[in-house]
Each structure stands twice: as structure tokens, then as C-alpha cells.
Amino acid sequence: MEPEEGVPLWRLQKLPAELGLQLLHKIIDGICGRTYPLYQDYHSVWDSTEWMHVLEDITNFFKAVVGKNLSDEEISQQLDQLNSSHQEAIMKCLKSRKDEIKQALLEEIVDISSSQLQDFDWQLKLALSSDKIATLQMPLLNLHLDVKENGEVKPYSVEMSKEELQNLINSLEAANKVPPEDPPDQRQILDGLTYEGAPGISLHRDLRWGETASGW
């Protein structure tokens, strides 16, 4: 059965199964700051418009499932209309490169330089188990940012452990100490990460409050 239009990654079904794993790894390379795959290598499968949608769909899919830390079961439910070969390739890529994608998401947050934080939200939850550890009981923070870049509001979502949150806070504080006379592109985040019309309400300060409130 062919997947219906609108189903996540439905365009991937046009790709021969033996090429799926290679394409997915190349797109993850792009997410992680390296080179994205080239259209010329896939022009026989998709036209140029379809190709742009394929890159966007797969990129957004990987960022979403890693940022939300979805379980294998939840991911599989989103892929159930793809053929088994593509499903297997996607799960294999996620298993081997999830940490790389997660690090790329964290770096995206830290590297926001000339942007304004429109809104943010966080939610604390307790992870009871993982695919490697039967009993985990690890507190995790779901962080969601709505950031205005060049007039457009873009969402950023990522799930972090206590250690990853502390690393992010440290990065924010380090960026805040950069002298104002340094070039703007070297100032990573805090000048922009304040509410519009309310300077001084900074992300790292509220996250510290959240850390204390949660009892971490």
C-alpha cells in the first residue's frame, strides 16, 4: 500500500530501498553541520521541488523525534505506512546517530546570536527506563523556544538531562561575558535572548529558577 500524501516522509517511498540508508545518513550529516546530499544524485527519483520537500521533511522529522525523545514505538507508529526497508533504515540511523543529532540541536540553541526570544516553555519529567537501562529514574527537562529570526518566529525543542542543562547554562553565561566591542557574530546568545520589550529577563536566569524549583 502506497503511503498517503501528508503522512510523515511519504515522499521517501519513491526512493529505491537500497539507497535509503545512504540518503538518510547524508541528511544527518547536513543536520550536524556537514554537507547535505546533492540533488544531482537523486534527480532520477524526484524533481527539484520534490527534492526540497524531501530534505525539509526528513530533516524536520529527525529533529522532532530526537528533540522530543520519542520512544521506538512512537517513532514506528509515524512510519507504519512506509515499506519495511525504509522503516528499518530510519530506525538504524536514529539508533547510531541520535546523540549527534541531539548535540546539533543544542548547538542550534546556543548559536542563536542576533535573535530575540519570543517565548519559552519547559516541562520537567522523570524517565523511568530506557532501551538500555530497565530502571532509570532520571529527571529530564523538555525545553521549547520560540525565537524570532529576521522577522520569522522559529520553534526549537530539545530534551535535556540535568548535566546537559547545566552545560547549556554554562554556555549562556560564558557568552554573556564576551566584551560588547567584540564582533556580533562572536557573541553567541544572551544579547538576543530576552523578551521583546522586557530586557533583562534572560533564559539562563529563568532556567536556574526552574532548576531550583524542580529540586535538582
Sequence and secondary structure as in RCSB ss.txt:
>XXXX:A:sequence
MEPEEGVPLWRLQKLPAELGLQLLHKIIDGICGRTYPLYQDYHSVWDSTEWMHVLEDITNFFKAVVGKNLSDEEI
SQQLDQLNSSHQEAIMKCLKSRKDEIKQALLEEIVDISSSQLQDFDWQLKLALSSDKIATLQMPLLNLHLDVKEN
GEVKPYSVEMSKEELQNLINSLEAANKVPPEDPPDQRQILDGLTYEGAPGISLHRDLRWGETASGW
>XXXX:A:secstr
    TTSTTGGGGGS HHHHHHHHHHHHHHHTTS    GGGTTTTS HHHHHHHHHHHHHHHHHHHHTT  HHHH
HHHTTTS HHHHHHHHHHHHHHHHHHHHHHHHHHHT  S EEEEEEEEEEEE   SS S   EEEEEEEEEEEET
TEEEEEEEEEEHHHHHHHHHHHHHHHTS TTS GGG  STTT EETTEEEEEHHHHHHHHHHHHT 
